[in-house]
Amino acid sequence: MSVSMSVSVLTITATGLDRYVAVMYPVHSRTTNKAVAVIISTWVLSLLIMSPRIFIYQETQIFHTVANTRVCYRDHRLAMLQLDTALNFVVMYLLPLLVLSFCHFRIGLKLWHSTRPGARSLHTGQIGILIIRDRRRIAKIVFAITIVFALGWLPIHVYHLAQDFNNGQVLFGQTVDRGTIALFFSFGANSLNPILYCMFSSSFRKHFKKAFQSCAAKCTPSARASG
């Protein structure tokens, strides 16, 4: 699960960087090969970042339960757990949040300047109005994504920091529900991203619908028979 969460965070960060390059340096080409390279790099980097946890987590059995449940438990010295949690907070939350905040602030600033009255004279007529409207929508998207990331991923890190820096006391009975809620916020933040795109981006809705129709056409019995 640690790797999948890392991939989610790095993917959001990479998307923010890609959006920053697309807006600030539109002449740079964006190809499928580059996208594939970014996806592969995201998974490789996530595996490298989370690889130390192989030595921190151990499988153990919980007795006095109906099925003697086996769980993956962090069985290591407290100092090592605290170091792992602190580094994970910096690498998987603070740094991505700083990158997203910088990229999205610059994007929003550029789009805001392009919609000022002095700049509107460059875009006249109905087409100009649509351009300004689309840019405002993009500004709303990047702002919303930054807020969702900051609020959605903060609880899980606060939970782990409070757990590991609480004088070494891991209070499962008191924190298991809180941990579940914190995970819910993290996964919920990821789920909200495509919803935000659908709400504010007509281009995203158009291409999503096109991709969905293409997949649906390939899955129909007639399409499989002809193939």
Order of alpha helices (4+ residues) and beta strands (2+ residues): alpha-alpha-alpha-beta-beta-alpha-alpha-alpha-alpha-alpha-alpha-alpha
